[in-house]
Amino acid sequence: MDIQLTSDQQAFARRAVESGRLANEQSAVQEALALWEERERRRAEFLATIDDARASLARGEGRIITQESMRQLSAEVRERGKSRLLAELAASL
């Protein structure tokens, strides 16, 4: 495979080789591809997470996040906390 780099990319790779950061220009291209592969893997995982979340909502699971739904969730959490605290206090008496 023949790869044409811009003059800036060539200079960047050359500086990495000269500084000892990389063994040669080919290593620069290999490292760039490895980083690209990793970014694409994370992107695919993120998109799968979004698909899972949409499917969960379609099944009626989860919540649509709005200011009102967050207020309701906060109130529910407070009530559960109060109930748990009262139960713990009653158990310790």
C-alpha positions as CSV (number, residue, x, y, z in Angstrom):
1,M,0.0,0.0,0.0
2,D,1.4,3.4,-1.0
3,I,0.3,6.2,1.4
4,Q,0.8,9.9,0.5
5,L,1.1,12.1,3.6
6,T,0.9,15.9,3.6
7,S,4.1,17.7,4.1
8,D,2.9,18.6,7.7
9,Q,2.2,14.9,8.4
10,Q,5.6,13.9,7.0
11,A,7.3,16.5,9.2
12,F,5.3,15.4,12.2
13,A,6.3,11.7,11.7
14,R,9.9,12.6,11.0
15,R,10.1,14.6,14.3
16,A,8.7,11.6,16.2
17,V,11.4,9.3,14.6
18,E,14.2,11.9,15.2
19,S,13.2,12.2,18.9
20,G,13.2,8.5,19.4
21,R,9.5,8.4,20.0
22,L,9.0,6.0,17.0
23,A,11.3,3.7,15.2
24,N,10.4,4.8,11.7
25,E,7.7,6.6,9.7
26,Q,5.8,3.3,9.2
27,S,5.4,3.1,12.9
28,A,3.7,6.5,12.9
29,V,1.2,5.2,10.3
30,Q,0.6,2.0,12.3
31,E,0.1,3.9,15.5
32,A,-2.3,6.3,13.8
33,L,-4.3,3.3,12.5
34,A,-4.3,1.7,15.9
35,L,-5.7,4.9,17.5
36,W,-8.3,5.1,14.7
37,E,-9.4,1.5,15.3
38,E,-9.7,2.1,19.0
39,R,-11.8,5.3,18.3
40,E,-14.1,3.3,15.9
41,R,-14.5,0.5,18.5
42,R,-15.5,3.0,21.2
43,R,-17.9,4.6,18.7
44,A,-19.5,1.3,17.8
45,E,-19.9,0.5,21.6
46,F,-21.5,3.9,22.1
47,L,-23.9,3.4,19.2
48,A,-24.8,0.0,20.6
49,T,-25.6,1.6,24.0
50,I,-27.9,4.1,22.3
51,D,-29.6,1.2,20.5
52,D,-30.0,-0.7,23.7
53,A,-31.5,2.4,25.4
54,R,-34.0,3.0,22.6
55,A,-35.0,-0.6,22.7
56,S,-35.5,-0.4,26.5
57,L,-37.7,2.7,26.1
58,A,-39.7,0.9,23.4
59,R,-40.3,-2.0,25.8
60,G,-41.6,0.6,28.3
61,E,-38.6,0.4,30.5
62,G,-36.7,3.4,31.8
63,R,-37.9,7.0,31.8
64,I,-38.0,9.8,29.4
65,I,-35.8,12.5,31.0
66,T,-37.6,15.8,31.5
67,Q,-37.5,18.4,34.3
68,E,-40.7,17.0,35.7
69,S,-39.6,13.3,35.5
70,M,-36.4,14.3,37.4
71,R,-38.4,16.1,40.1
72,Q,-40.6,12.9,40.4
73,L,-37.5,10.7,40.6
74,S,-36.0,12.9,43.3
75,A,-39.1,12.8,45.3
76,E,-39.2,9.0,45.0
77,V,-35.6,8.7,46.1
78,R,-36.2,10.9,49.1
79,E,-39.3,8.9,50.1
80,R,-37.4,5.6,49.8
81,G,-34.6,7.1,51.9
82,K,-37.0,8.3,54.6
83,S,-38.7,4.9,54.7
84,R,-35.4,3.0,55.0
85,L,-34.2,5.4,57.7
86,L,-37.4,4.9,59.7
87,A,-37.2,1.1,59.4
88,E,-33.5,1.2,60.6
89,L,-34.4,3.4,63.5
90,A,-37.4,1.2,64.4
91,A,-35.2,-2.0,64.2
92,S,-32.6,-0.5,66.6
93,L,-35.2,0.3,69.3
